[in-house]
Amino acid sequence: MMKYAIYGAGSLGTVLGAYMTKAGVPVELVNRNKAHVEALREKGAHVGGTIDMTVPVKAIFPDEMEGIYDVIFLMTKQLHNREVVEKLLPFLGEKSVIVTLQNGIPEPLIAEIAGPQRTIGCVVEWGATLAAPGVCELTSDPDSMSFHMGRMEGITDEQLALVKSLLETMCTVEIEENLLGVRWSKLLINATFSGFGTVMGGRFGDVAESKEARPYVLACMKECMDVGRAAGAVFAPVQGKDITKLFYYRNGLKKAFASFLLPIAMKKHRLIEPSMLQDMKKGKPCEIDAINGVVCEWGRKTGVPTPVNDRIVEIVKKEQAGELPLSKENLKLFSDLR
């Protein structure tokens, strides 16, 4: 019998685990949060928001893992990826795979530790929040959800097909040959909407619908595109739309058109609350260095200036240190970048 685990089953992992379990897939939801695990054990996983379902699930703590897992979906924050992946090695067999659904560009480090033949990358095109122990809210419309998956060298067609079938218990899965391009497209979305959402203390819709924020939002997107292209990425479509054609600008007319499109493009995902903001509200360190920080890092490597992303990192770190509030008033701190 095949064995599966979702390691780091927080908001996204719990929702995925509920869908997989409901479809008859025996998956273990692994989490360190005692209250969350106990609630999942006692009451099942309740998913509200744009849907409403309660599913009995198998929830365990990391020290309760045993045996060999055929697939481990990795959904922890990637701040401690080296330590986490090294701890997972004893649970991997010769044909086992780690599927990273994390933000940023995590595949190279995971492949370095576990081997490229055990590494699959997957981009999540939907959002969720953890409302209470055992209770999550899906914040994307069910008809707009998707996964975009790509493999590292050595992954077989059989392994890829298995993972695809598991994820399809929730929503559409696209197999991407251009994994780097998919990652950069998702990084652009996260750096922009998670970055500014955290700066403003709001959701994706608050960012897209703010006329005050839009000039900086578009500048952030443009920086990400310039850096990604300089790094050799060919940006992949996002849910069938070419974001570079829609939002890249070289003149005022195209910039005005891109500004008009922003709230329309985010309409079905407007309720997503950035994971970084969720972390800060819980007093946890956030992933700013793995999101906007990656854009800044590659900007330095490629010689592309990233003033907006640099400022986002600076502000979020000050918010995290308690030096700034989580407020849309922080937009004023970008005024010199107009």
C-alpha positions as a Python dict, from the first residue, in 0.01 Angstrom:
ca = {
    (1, 'M'): (0, 0, 0),
    (2, 'M'): (131, 343, -95),
    (3, 'K'): (207, 588, 185),
    (4, 'Y'): (174, 966, 167),
    (5, 'A'): (230, 1262, 399),
    (6, 'I'): (175, 1636, 397),
    (7, 'Y'): (462, 1772, 606),
    (8, 'G'): (375, 2112, 748),
    (9, 'A'): (-2, 2080, 725),
    (10, 'G'): (-98, 2436, 817),
    (11, 'S'): (-362, 2629, 624),
    (12, 'L'): (-281, 2510, 270),
    (13, 'G'): (-174, 2162, 378),
    (14, 'T'): (-486, 2103, 582),
    (15, 'V'): (-710, 2202, 291),
    (16, 'L'): (-516, 1977, 53),
    (17, 'G'): (-524, 1695, 308),
    (18, 'A'): (-900, 1729, 346),
    (19, 'Y'): (-954, 1706, -29),
    (20, 'M'): (-720, 1407, -64),
    (21, 'T'): (-876, 1223, 230),
    (22, 'K'): (-1228, 1291, 102),
    (23, 'A'): (-1124, 1131, -228),
    (24, 'G'): (-1011, 817, -44),
    (25, 'V'): (-635, 886, -40),
    (26, 'P'): (-472, 769, 289),
    (27, 'V'): (-259, 1075, 363),
    (28, 'E'): (-105, 1177, 696),
    (29, 'L'): (-118, 1545, 794),
    (30, 'V'): (203, 1621, 983),
    (31, 'N'): (230, 1931, 1202),
    (32, 'R'): (411, 2045, 1519),
    (33, 'N'): (119, 2257, 1642),
    (34, 'K'): (-31, 2057, 1930),
    (35, 'A'): (-366, 2238, 1934),
    (36, 'H'): (-406, 2202, 1557),
    (37, 'V'): (-320, 1830, 1551),
    (38, 'E'): (-547, 1755, 1846),
    (39, 'A'): (-836, 1946, 1686),
    (40, 'L'): (-788, 1759, 1359),
    (41, 'R'): (-791, 1429, 1548),
    (42, 'E'): (-1100, 1511, 1751),
    (43, 'K'): (-1318, 1699, 1502),
    (44, 'G'): (-1162, 1645, 1160),
    (45, 'A'): (-1055, 1916, 919),
    (46, 'H'): (-1321, 2183, 872),
    (47, 'V'): (-1277, 2388, 555),
    (48, 'G'): (-1493, 2697, 520),
    (49, 'G'): (-1468, 3016, 319),
    (50, 'T'): (-1563, 2958, -45),
    (51, 'I'): (-1665, 2598, 37),
    (52, 'D'): (-1796, 2416, 344),
    (53, 'M'): (-1688, 2065, 437),
    (54, 'T'): (-1565, 1868, 736),
    (55, 'V'): (-1348, 1564, 673),
    (56, 'P'): (-1206, 1315, 927),
    (57, 'V'): (-829, 1311, 869),
    (58, 'K'): (-521, 1137, 1009),
    (59, 'A'): (-310, 1399, 1186),
    (60, 'I'): (26, 1322, 1348),
    (61, 'F'): (329, 1496, 1498),
    (62, 'P'): (666, 1476, 1320),
    (63, 'D'): (806, 1232, 1578),
    (64, 'E'): (518, 995, 1499),
    (65, 'M'): (626, 946, 1139),
    (66, 'E'): (748, 595, 1064),
    (67, 'G'): (840, 381, 767),
    (68, 'I'): (895, 483, 407),
    (69, 'Y'): (670, 736, 236),
    (70, 'D'): (619, 722, -139),
    (71, 'V'): (533, 1092, -159),
    (72, 'I'): (596, 1368, 95),
    (73, 'F'): (432, 1701, 15),
    (74, 'L'): (652, 1965, 174),
    (75, 'M'): (451, 2267, 290),
    (76, 'T'): (658, 2412, 572),
    (77, 'K'): (804, 2761, 551),
    (78, 'Q'): (1138, 2730, 375),
    (79, 'L'): (1333, 2922, 640),
    (80, 'H'): (1470, 2592, 772),
    (81, 'N'): (1460, 2378, 457),
    (82, 'R'): (1805, 2227, 498),
    (83, 'E'): (1728, 2104, 849),
    (84, 'V'): (1378, 1983, 756),
    (85, 'V'): (1478, 1795, 440),
    (86, 'E'): (1771, 1628, 615),
    (87, 'K'): (1529, 1502, 883),
    (88, 'L'): (1301, 1361, 612),
    (89, 'L'): (1575, 1157, 441),
    (90, 'P'): (1524, 843, 660),
    (91, 'F'): (1161, 832, 544),
    (92, 'L'): (1250, 827, 173),
    (93, 'G'): (1294, 512, -31),
    (94, 'E'): (1472, 471, -362),
    (95, 'K'): (1165, 580, -561),
    (96, 'S'): (1019, 823, -307),
    (97, 'V'): (971, 1190, -397),
    (98, 'I'): (950, 1518, -211),
    (99, 'V'): (702, 1756, -370),
    (100, 'T'): (773, 2112, -262),
    (101, 'L'): (471, 2343, -265),
    (102, 'Q'): (665, 2623, -99),
    (103, 'N'): (715, 2982, -202),
    (104, 'G'): (1025, 3119, -370),
    (105, 'I'): (1258, 2890, -564),
    (106, 'P'): (1317, 2597, -323),
    (107, 'E'): (1394, 2314, -566),
    (108, 'P'): (1774, 2356, -599),
    (109, 'L'): (1843, 2317, -226),
    (110, 'I'): (1602, 2025, -188),
    (111, 'A'): (1760, 1852, -488),
    (112, 'E'): (2105, 1912, -339),
    (113, 'I'): (2004, 1730, -18),
    (114, 'A'): (1757, 1463, -133),
    (115, 'G'): (1871, 1428, -495),
    (116, 'P'): (1712, 1569, -812),
    (117, 'Q'): (1562, 1225, -880),
    (118, 'R'): (1351, 1277, -568),
    (119, 'T'): (1251, 1639, -624),
    (120, 'I'): (931, 1772, -781),
    (121, 'G'): (833, 2138, -773),
    (122, 'C'): (473, 2252, -756),
    (123, 'V'): (325, 2602, -761),
    (124, 'V'): (-1, 2655, -572),
    (125, 'E'): (-251, 2884, -744),
    (126, 'W'): (-499, 2927, -458),
    (127, 'G'): (-502, 3054, -102),
    (128, 'A'): (-622, 2961, 246),
    (129, 'T'): (-597, 3083, 604),
    (130, 'L'): (-593, 2899, 936),
    (131, 'A'): (-891, 3043, 1123),
    (132, 'A'): (-856, 2826, 1436),
    (133, 'P'): (-705, 2489, 1531),
    (134, 'G'): (-848, 2239, 1282),
    (135, 'V'): (-1040, 2511, 1095),
    (136, 'C'): (-927, 2661, 762),
    (137, 'E'): (-1084, 2905, 520),
    (138, 'L'): (-1038, 2857, 147),
    (139, 'T'): (-997, 3209, 7),
    (140, 'S'): (-1003, 3135, -367),
    (141, 'D'): (-1301, 3044, -583),
    (142, 'P'): (-1301, 2665, -639),
    (143, 'D'): (-1328, 2714, -1016),
    (144, 'S'): (-1012, 2928, -1023),
    (145, 'M'): (-778, 2689, -838),
    (146, 'S'): (-488, 2502, -996),
    (147, 'F'): (-148, 2343, -939),
    (148, 'H'): (147, 2380, -1178),
    (149, 'M'): (403, 2104, -1145),
    (150, 'G'): (749, 2040, -1288),
    (151, 'R'): (1026, 1789, -1228),
    (152, 'M'): (1396, 1789, -1167),
    (153, 'E'): (1627, 1565, -1367),
    (154, 'G'): (1577, 1195, -1290),
    (155, 'I'): (1206, 1207, -1201),
    (156, 'T'): (1025, 940, -1401),
    (157, 'D'): (697, 973, -1588),
    (158, 'E'): (549, 723, -1343),
    (159, 'Q'): (644, 933, -1040),
    (160, 'L'): (510, 1248, -1204),
    (161, 'A'): (181, 1077, -1294),
    (162, 'L'): (137, 953, -936),
    (163, 'V'): (181, 1299, -787),
    (164, 'K'): (-46, 1451, -1049),
    (165, 'S'): (-322, 1203, -966),
    (166, 'L'): (-297, 1285, -595),
    (167, 'L'): (-317, 1662, -648),
    (168, 'E'): (-606, 1622, -893),
    (169, 'T'): (-822, 1513, -601),
    (170, 'M'): (-841, 1887, -530),
    (171, 'C'): (-814, 2076, -859),
    (172, 'T'): (-658, 2095, -1204),
    (173, 'V'): (-289, 2009, -1234),
    (174, 'E'): (-78, 2142, -1520),
    (175, 'I'): (252, 1969, -1602),
    (176, 'E'): (508, 2237, -1680),
    (177, 'E'): (829, 2182, -1875),
    (178, 'N'): (926, 2538, -1788),
    (179, 'L'): (945, 2495, -1409),
    (180, 'L'): (1176, 2795, -1366),
    (181, 'G'): (932, 3015, -1555),
    (182, 'V'): (642, 2893, -1342),
    (183, 'R'): (840, 2962, -1025),
    (184, 'W'): (926, 3315, -1136),
    (185, 'S'): (563, 3386, -1229),
    (186, 'K'): (447, 3274, -883),
    (187, 'L'): (733, 3465, -721),
    (188, 'L'): (615, 3778, -904),
    (189, 'I'): (261, 3732, -767),
    (190, 'N'): (385, 3664, -414),
    (191, 'A'): (644, 3941, -409),
    (192, 'T'): (383, 4187, -529),
    (193, 'F'): (60, 4092, -355),
    (194, 'S'): (195, 3910, -49),
    (195, 'G'): (467, 4172, -17),
    (196, 'F'): (237, 4472, -34),
    (197, 'G'): (-42, 4290, 151),
    (198, 'T'): (196, 4245, 442),
    (199, 'V'): (319, 4603, 418),
    (200, 'M'): (-44, 4727, 428),
    (201, 'G'): (-177, 4468, 672),
    (202, 'G'): (-438, 4358, 418),
    (203, 'R'): (-544, 4099, 163),
    (204, 'F'): (-468, 4065, -208),
    (205, 'G'): (-783, 4262, -291),
    (206, 'D'): (-681, 4550, -65),
    (207, 'V'): (-359, 4577, -266),
    (208, 'A'): (-512, 4551, -612),
    (209, 'E'): (-801, 4786, -533),
    (210, 'S'): (-592, 5061, -373),
    (211, 'K'): (-534, 5348, -615),
    (212, 'E'): (-260, 5475, -387),
    (213, 'A'): (-78, 5140, -398),
    (214, 'R'): (-111, 5065, -770),
    (215, 'P'): (187, 5268, -900),
    (216, 'Y'): (417, 5087, -656),
    (217, 'V'): (249, 4752, -724),
    (218, 'L'): (314, 4787, -1097),
    (219, 'A'): (672, 4897, -1032),
    (220, 'C'): (722, 4588, -814),
    (221, 'M'): (588, 4363, -1089),
    (222, 'K'): (812, 4530, -1346),
    (223, 'E'): (1118, 4479, -1124),
    (224, 'C'): (1034, 4110, -1087),
    (225, 'M'): (999, 4070, -1463),
    (226, 'D'): (1324, 4252, -1534),
    (227, 'V'): (1514, 4047, -1276),
    (228, 'G'): (1358, 3716, -1381),
    (229, 'R'): (1440, 3774, -1746),
    (230, 'A'): (1798, 3872, -1654),
    (231, 'A'): (1821, 3547, -1456),
    (232, 'G'): (1724, 3350, -1767),
    (233, 'A'): (1360, 3280, -1688),
    (234, 'V'): (1084, 3281, -1947),
    (235, 'F'): (775, 3373, -1745),
    (236, 'A'): (502, 3110, -1768),
    (237, 'P'): (134, 3201, -1809),
    (238, 'V'): (-68, 3232, -1488),
    (239, 'Q'): (-401, 3051, -1526),
    (240, 'G'): (-377, 3093, -1902),
    (241, 'K'): (-285, 3463, -1897),
    (242, 'D'): (51, 3605, -2009),
    (243, 'I'): (126, 3836, -1718),
    (244, 'T'): (424, 3994, -1892),
    (245, 'K'): (207, 4111, -2182),
    (246, 'L'): (-66, 4233, -1948),
    (247, 'F'): (143, 4415, -1689),
    (248, 'Y'): (483, 4504, -1833),
    (249, 'Y'): (498, 4868, -1942),
    (250, 'R'): (736, 5109, -2111),
    (251, 'N'): (508, 5412, -2139),
    (252, 'G'): (232, 5590, -1952),
    (253, 'L'): (-52, 5453, -2165),
    (254, 'K'): (45, 5089, -2107),
    (255, 'K'): (99, 5162, -1737),
    (256, 'A'): (-252, 5310, -1712),
    (257, 'F'): (-398, 5002, -1883),
    (258, 'A'): (-207, 4770, -1647),
    (259, 'S'): (-335, 4971, -1350),
    (260, 'F'): (-693, 4929, -1473),
    (261, 'L'): (-645, 4552, -1502),
    (262, 'L'): (-509, 4494, -1151),
    (263, 'P'): (-838, 4462, -957),
    (264, 'I'): (-993, 4257, -1239),
    (265, 'A'): (-700, 4014, -1240),
    (266, 'M'): (-720, 3965, -863),
    (267, 'K'): (-1100, 3945, -836),
    (268, 'K'): (-1120, 3569, -773),
    (269, 'H'): (-830, 3578, -529),
    (270, 'R'): (-905, 3907, -355),
    (271, 'L'): (-973, 3737, -18),
    (272, 'I'): (-629, 3575, 5),
    (273, 'E'): (-444, 3688, 315),
    (274, 'P'): (-65, 3675, 267),
    (275, 'S'): (101, 3390, 452),
    (276, 'M'): (364, 3638, 571),
    (277, 'L'): (93, 3851, 728),
    (278, 'Q'): (-65, 3544, 889),
    (279, 'D'): (272, 3453, 1038),
    (280, 'M'): (332, 3799, 1180),
    (281, 'K'): (-13, 3810, 1338),
    (282, 'K'): (81, 3487, 1517),
    (283, 'G'): (417, 3622, 1625),
    (284, 'K'): (609, 3392, 1392),
    (285, 'P'): (903, 3491, 1165),
    (286, 'C'): (783, 3538, 807),
    (287, 'E'): (932, 3436, 474),
    (288, 'I'): (1021, 3779, 341),
    (289, 'D'): (1378, 3671, 257),
    (290, 'A'): (1242, 3376, 55),
    (291, 'I'): (998, 3594, -141),
    (292, 'N'): (1088, 3959, -203),
    (293, 'G'): (1436, 3886, -73),
    (294, 'V'): (1490, 3641, -360),
    (295, 'V'): (1404, 3913, -613),
    (296, 'C'): (1652, 4149, -443),
    (297, 'E'): (1921, 3878, -432),
    (298, 'W'): (1886, 3798, -802),
    (299, 'G'): (1872, 4168, -879),
    (300, 'R'): (2214, 4210, -722),
    (301, 'K'): (2345, 3905, -910),
    (302, 'T'): (2220, 4032, -1246),
    (303, 'G'): (2278, 4402, -1193),
    (304, 'V'): (1908, 4493, -1207),
    (305, 'P'): (1797, 4758, -954),
    (306, 'T'): (1513, 4652, -720),
    (307, 'P'): (1428, 4962, -513),
    (308, 'V'): (1062, 4870, -453),
    (309, 'N'): (1138, 4514, -346),
    (310, 'D'): (1424, 4642, -130),
    (311, 'R'): (1183, 4879, 44),
    (312, 'I'): (922, 4603, 95),
    (313, 'V'): (1185, 4387, 265),
    (314, 'E'): (1293, 4679, 483),
    (315, 'I'): (936, 4765, 589),
    (316, 'V'): (828, 4406, 656),
    (317, 'K'): (1132, 4345, 873),
    (318, 'K'): (1051, 4660, 1070),
    (319, 'E'): (691, 4541, 1109),
    (320, 'Q'): (819, 4207, 1230),
    (321, 'A'): (1043, 4382, 1485),
    (322, 'G'): (750, 4589, 1610),
    (323, 'E'): (896, 4913, 1476),
    (324, 'L'): (611, 4971, 1230),
    (325, 'P'): (238, 4886, 1245),
    (326, 'L'): (62, 4663, 995),
    (327, 'S'): (-108, 4952, 818),
    (328, 'K'): (-181, 5094, 474),
    (329, 'E'): (-18, 5412, 605),
    (330, 'N'): (312, 5236, 529),
    (331, 'L'): (251, 5315, 162),
    (332, 'K'): (378, 5665, 239),
    (333, 'L'): (722, 5511, 290),
    (334, 'F'): (738, 5450, -89),
    (335, 'S'): (669, 5813, -186),
    (336, 'D'): (1031, 5880, -282),
    (337, 'L'): (1018, 5595, -535),
    (338, 'R'): (753, 5747, -761),
}
